[in-house]
């Protein structure tokens, strides 16, 4: 089942359950996917859908950080709820240990030895962990392994 089909089914269920928050978030996700589809000019692949979802998660995490810094607990709670609804559609996230093992194997594959090679490692690594790990965590682990 494609992501759009899943969103449509969940949207119908949210309407039946009168769950306004979930319905709003699903509609927002559908709009983001449809906007990307229009931008590309065709149907999205699974990878494109994952890119859109990752972007939505990153936007919410950035907003969450800013609202926490500003002391806006009302907005923090709202964004946390949105983030929870969006993360349902993301693939299972890799643990730090699993990610560390992947980073080590990619460093060995690329022959990287110093922080100068970080771009080469990240270019090879990101397609393997796309949507399954937070980019900042990946970046931190690569830096740790290369130092």
C-alpha angles and dihedrals in degrees: 000000000000122000092250091053090049091050091049092050092047090047091055090048092049089051091051091047091045089232100160097180094052091044092052092050094047091050090050091052092047090051091051091050093046091048090053090048090053091046091052092041098231146037118321123242120227088259091054091049089050090051090054092048091048090051091051092050092048092050091052094047090050090049091047091053092049094047091049090051090050093047094239100149093171091060092040090058092047094049092045089055091049091048091052090053093048095046090059088074096046120096117256110287121241118245118242090253093052091046092048090054091051091048091052093050093048091049089052092047093050095041091231116170108167142026088268087073094053094106091053091050094046092049091054095039105046097066089054095052101030110146092358098081139029111258094225091054090049090050092049093049093048090051091050093050094047097049 
